[in-house]
């Protein structure tokens, strides 16, 4: 089987007022340690330099998300790339209101 290089499938950065949203997703030749799928990703929303929500799958930690300024970590059940994006967008909407995100 020929060697497959990582392929970038999503890379964007959007500023909405004082919020910054960045999405980076790669298809990798083998799953990241701790994951069963072949995506490597980092999805981030921050406001005024503080994290609102961040999804990633750091090697060895598997799929997870960080919530609020204190970046409380929770496991995330990855099913599909499409669902990952939908879940991230829902958290951005839910957590980027005027309430203090660290309360969530």
Secondary structure, 3 states (H helix, E strand, C coil): CCCCCCEEEEEEEEEECCEEEEEEEEECCCCCCCCCCCEEEEEEEEECCEEEEEEECCCCCCCEEEECCCCEEEECCCCCHHHHHHHHHHHHHHHCCCCCHHHC
